[in-house]
Amino acid sequence: MVFDMNEVLVLLRTIRDSVVPEPVVDFWCEEFGLIHRRSQSIAKAVKVVSETQETVSIWLKPNRNFKGVQPGQHINVGVHIDGHLVQRSYSVSHVKGRLFRITARKVENGKASSYLNDHARKGMIFQLGEAYGDMTVNQFSDKPALFLAGGIGITPIISMLERWSGTVRQQPVQLVYWGKRAQDLAFVERLKKMAAEHSWFEFKLLETEFLERNKDGTPKLFVETSAWFQELKAKLPSFDAFACGNDGFVSQIRDRISPWVNQFHFESFSPLVFASEVGLPVQINLTKQRRSVSVPSGMNLLLALEKAGVAVTSGCRRGTCNTCSCKKLSGVALNQSDRTLHDAHDGGFKPCTHSALTDITLEL
């Protein structure tokens, strides 16, 4: 009799799974430093690289439960800090087979980014959510592309560029990369080398510390009298543009670029915690936890719940990953992005983009 080893392995796993409970398997795998889990997606750090004084890259090797990720996409990543699981959303900055890289810049009061910059090490274990995001390498593979990056907004862009650097690409790509100082920006030398090696790629670096300023103090990202901008403007109608950075950066880019390009796509990542004034306390009733907490009206609801000691699973904190989505049963909330009122029952309510104006009941 001839045995098919794959069928034998499936049979053995079935027997194991029916005899040994999942928590037991996962516990002992964790104790022995293995990334195998019955159903949970996790990854082990296999390489840690300091990109700048305040930016770190971490190469992650996922277990077989992880479905994979495309250059340009994002992943919710969880790490234990002081005994608590902290989840944040990161764009992948490189993908190589099953391995992928995330890059985190330390920001003021950034719990996860500060921890990773100070303590990330080889062998560290991370929890993984599913990859998400429609702006992938496939969106721009067969068309001229203009990329506009502000600071750490370079991460989804360089993942696409590095994928193309290993192919015979014909379509032109231009990248304009803004940051306060070149020495604080990740991947600058890599991008310069890529531009020198590939005729399809042009790279422009602009240090905002030395740019003219608007009346509100923000840098003028485009000086329309400059020769480089005039040259770029002439090419724009044939390009699809993609901008990534904080809200202020993307807003300026959108105003100046979107009228001229074929298509304009953007992603921004500043948390919506500043968009409403804080007022009188309201009650948030949590049906699954069978308790109520008092939070300030007008305060970002995800942040308010966390400050009140409520654990809410979250990721991007921008309303794009849907990790914090829950069912709202009653109450009125304010969308902090577009300032619209939300008074309906909703199975996909996102605390990260709303503030409470009245008492609210959530299925949390």
C-alpha positions in Angstrom: 0.0 0.0 0.0 1.3 3.5 -0.9 0.7 6.3 1.5 0.3 9.9 0.4 2.3 11.8 3.1 0.1 14.9 2.7 -3.0 12.9 3.5 -1.2 11.3 6.4 -0.2 14.7 7.8 -3.8 16.0 7.4 -5.1 12.9 9.3 -2.6 13.3 12.1 -3.5 17.0 12.5 -7.2 16.1 12.6 -6.6 13.6 15.3 -4.4 16.0 17.3 -7.0 18.8 16.9 -9.8 16.5 18.2 -7.8 15.4 21.2 -5.7 18.5 22.3 -7.6 21.7 23.0 -6.5 24.8 21.1 -5.4 26.8 24.2 -3.1 24.0 25.2 -1.5 23.7 21.8 -1.0 27.5 21.6 0.3 27.7 25.2 3.1 25.2 24.6 4.0 26.6 21.2 4.5 29.9 22.9 6.5 28.4 25.7 8.9 26.8 23.3 9.2 30.0 21.1 7.3 28.5 18.1 5.1 30.6 15.9 2.7 27.7 15.2 -0.9 28.4 16.4 -4.0 26.5 15.8 -5.9 29.4 14.2 -4.2 32.7 15.3 -2.0 34.7 12.9 1.2 35.7 14.5 4.7 36.6 13.4 8.3 36.5 14.7 10.7 39.3 14.2 13.7 37.9 12.3 15.6 41.2 11.7 15.5 44.7 13.2 17.1 47.6 11.4 17.5 51.2 12.7 16.7 53.4 9.7 17.2 56.8 11.4 17.5 57.9 15.1 13.7 57.7 15.4 12.7 55.1 12.8 13.0 51.4 13.0 12.2 48.6 10.5 11.2 45.1 11.6 11.2 42.1 9.3 8.4 39.7 10.3 8.0 36.0 9.5 4.3 35.0 9.8 2.9 31.6 10.6 0.9 29.7 8.1 -2.4 31.2 9.3 -1.5 34.6 7.8 -3.0 34.9 4.3 -0.3 37.3 3.0 0.0 40.9 2.1 0.6 43.0 -1.1 3.0 46.0 -1.4 1.0 49.1 -0.6 -1.4 47.4 1.9 -1.6 47.8 5.7 -1.7 45.3 8.6 -3.0 45.6 12.2 0.0 44.6 14.3 -0.3 43.8 18.1 2.5 43.7 20.6 2.4 43.3 24.4 3.5 46.4 26.3 3.6 46.3 30.1 1.3 43.3 30.1 -1.3 44.8 27.7 -1.9 44.1 24.0 -1.4 47.3 22.0 -2.6 47.2 18.4 -1.6 49.6 15.6 -1.9 49.7 11.9 1.3 49.8 9.8 1.8 49.9 6.1 4.2 47.3 4.9 7.4 48.8 3.6 8.7 45.7 1.8 7.3 42.3 0.9 9.5 39.3 0.0 7.6 36.1 -0.4 6.0 35.4 3.0 8.3 37.8 4.8 7.4 41.4 5.1 8.8 44.6 6.8 7.0 47.2 8.8 8.6 50.6 9.6 7.7 52.7 12.7 8.7 56.3 13.3 8.7 57.4 17.0 6.0 60.1 17.6 5.3 62.1 20.6 3.0 60.1 23.0 3.1 57.2 20.6 2.9 54.2 22.8 3.6 51.5 20.2 6.0 53.5 18.0 8.1 54.5 21.0 8.2 51.0 22.3 9.2 49.5 19.0 12.0 52.0 18.5 13.4 51.4 22.0 12.8 47.7 22.5 12.2 45.9 19.2 14.5 42.8 18.9 15.0 39.7 17.0 12.6 36.9 18.2 9.9 39.3 19.4 6.4 37.9 18.7 3.6 40.0 17.1 -0.1 39.3 16.6 -1.4 40.0 13.1 -4.7 41.0 11.6 -5.6 40.5 8.0 -4.0 42.8 5.4 -6.3 45.5 4.0 -6.1 48.5 1.6 -7.0 48.8 -2.1 -4.1 50.9 -3.2 -1.7 48.1 -3.9 1.2 47.6 -6.3 -1.3 46.2 -8.8 -3.1 49.5 -9.1 0.0 51.2 -10.7 1.8 48.3 -12.4 0.8 49.2 -16.0 0.5 53.0 -15.9 2.7 56.1 -15.3 2.7 56.9 -11.5 3.4 60.0 -9.4 4.0 59.3 -5.7 4.0 62.1 -3.1 5.2 61.1 0.3 5.3 63.1 3.5 7.6 61.7 6.2 6.7 58.1 7.2 4.1 58.2 4.5 6.9 56.7 2.3 6.3 53.2 3.7 3.5 52.0 1.3 5.3 53.7 -1.6 8.7 52.2 -1.1 7.1 48.7 -0.9 5.8 49.2 -4.4 9.0 50.7 -5.8 11.1 47.9 -4.4 8.8 45.3 -6.0 9.2 47.0 -9.4 13.0 47.3 -9.0 13.2 43.6 -9.5 11.2 43.7 -12.8 11.6 45.0 -16.3 9.4 48.1 -15.9 8.6 50.4 -18.8 6.1 52.9 -17.3 7.6 56.0 -15.7 7.4 56.6 -12.0 8.2 59.9 -10.2 8.5 60.3 -6.4 8.5 63.6 -4.5 9.5 63.0 -0.9 9.0 65.8 1.7 10.5 65.8 5.3 11.9 68.3 7.7 15.5 67.1 7.1 17.0 64.4 4.9 18.8 62.9 7.8 15.5 62.2 9.6 13.9 60.5 6.6 13.9 56.7 6.1 15.2 55.0 2.9 16.7 58.2 1.3 19.9 56.5 0.3 18.0 53.4 -1.0 15.8 55.7 -3.1 18.8 57.6 -4.6 20.4 54.3 -5.5 17.2 53.0 -7.1 16.9 56.2 -9.2 20.5 55.8 -10.4 19.9 52.2 -11.5 16.5 52.5 -13.2 15.7 54.8 -16.0 11.9 54.6 -15.3 12.3 56.1 -11.8 12.9 59.8 -10.9 13.3 61.0 -7.3 13.0 64.5 -5.9 13.8 65.1 -2.2 12.5 68.3 -0.5 13.5 69.4 3.0 10.6 71.3 4.5 12.9 73.0 7.0 14.2 75.1 4.2 10.9 75.8 2.3 8.9 79.0 2.2 6.0 79.1 4.7 2.3 79.7 4.4 0.7 82.3 6.8 -0.3 79.5 9.2 3.4 78.4 9.4 3.1 75.2 7.3 5.6 74.8 4.6 4.7 75.6 1.0 4.9 72.1 -0.5 4.7 73.5 -4.0 6.5 76.7 -5.2 4.8 77.0 -8.6 7.5 79.2 -10.0 10.2 76.6 -9.5 11.6 74.8 -12.5 11.1 71.3 -11.1 7.4 72.0 -10.5 6.8 73.4 -14.0 8.5 70.3 -15.5 6.4 68.0 -13.3 3.2 69.9 -14.1 3.6 69.4 -17.8 3.6 65.6 -17.3 0.7 65.4 -14.8 -2.2 64.7 -17.1 -0.8 61.3 -18.0 -0.1 60.2 -14.4 -2.1 58.5 -11.7 -1.1 60.2 -8.4 -0.9 58.7 -4.9 -0.2 60.8 -1.8 0.5 59.5 1.7 1.3 61.5 4.8 -0.5 63.3 7.6 -3.8 65.2 7.2 -2.2 68.6 6.6 0.2 67.3 4.1 -2.4 65.4 2.1 -4.8 68.4 2.2 -2.2 70.6 0.5 -1.3 68.0 -2.0 -4.9 67.3 -2.9 -5.6 71.0 -3.5 -2.7 71.5 -5.9 -2.4 68.2 -7.7 -5.8 66.6 -8.1 -7.1 69.0 -10.8 -4.2 68.1 -13.1 -3.7 64.3 -12.9 -5.6 61.5 -14.5 -6.6 60.0 -11.1 -5.7 61.1 -7.6 -5.6 58.6 -4.6 -4.5 59.4 -1.1 -4.1 58.0 2.4 -3.6 60.1 5.6 -2.9 58.9 9.1 -3.3 61.6 11.7 -5.6 60.3 14.4 -9.0 62.1 14.7 -8.6 63.0 18.3 -8.6 66.8 17.9 -11.8 67.4 15.9 -14.3 68.3 18.6 -14.5 70.2 21.8 -14.9 68.3 25.1 -18.1 69.0 27.0 -20.3 67.5 29.7 -20.1 63.8 30.6 -22.3 61.3 28.9 -22.8 57.6 29.6 -21.6 54.9 27.3 -23.5 51.7 27.9 -21.6 48.5 27.0 -24.0 45.6 26.6 -21.6 42.7 26.3 -19.5 43.9 29.2 -22.7 44.7 31.2 -21.4 48.0 32.5 -21.5 51.8 31.8 -18.7 54.3 31.8 -18.8 58.1 31.9 -16.9 59.9 29.2 -16.7 63.6 28.1 -19.1 64.5 25.2 -17.2 65.6 22.1 -14.1 63.6 22.9 -13.0 61.0 20.4 -14.9 57.9 21.5 -12.2 55.3 21.1 -9.8 57.5 23.1 -12.4 58.2 25.7 -13.2 54.6 26.2 -9.6 53.7 26.6 -9.1 56.4 29.2 -12.1 55.0 31.1 -10.4 51.6 31.2 -12.4 49.9 28.5 -10.3 47.6 26.3 -11.3 48.2 22.6 -9.6 46.2 19.9 -8.4 48.8 17.3 -5.9 49.2 14.6 -5.6 52.2 12.2 -7.6 54.6 14.5 -8.7 56.3 11.3 -11.8 54.4 10.2 -10.2 52.4 7.4 -9.4 49.0 8.9 -12.8 48.4 10.7 -11.1 46.7 13.6 -13.0 48.7 16.2 -16.4 48.5 14.4 -19.3 47.5 16.6 -23.1 47.8 16.7 -24.5 51.1 18.0 -28.0 50.5 19.5 -28.9 54.0 20.5 -27.7 57.6 21.0 -26.3 60.4 18.8 -22.7 60.7 17.8 -20.7 63.2 15.7 -18.5 62.0 12.8 -15.3 63.9 13.5 -14.2 63.8 9.9 -17.1 65.3 8.1 -19.0 66.8 11.1 -22.2 64.9 10.3 -24.6 63.6 13.0 -25.1 59.9 13.4 -28.3 58.9 15.2 -29.2 55.6 13.5 -28.8 52.0 14.6 -25.6 50.9 12.9 -23.8 47.5 12.8 -20.6 49.1 11.5 -20.2 52.0 13.9 -16.6 53.1 14.4 -15.7 54.6 17.7 -12.3 55.8 16.3 -14.0 58.4 14.0 -16.9 59.6 16.3 -17.5 61.4 19.5 -20.6 61.0 21.7 -23.1 63.9 21.9 -25.7 62.0 24.1 -25.7 58.8 26.1 -24.9 55.9 23.7 -25.4 52.2 23.9 -22.8 50.0 22.1 -22.7 46.3 21.6 -19.2 46.0 23.2 
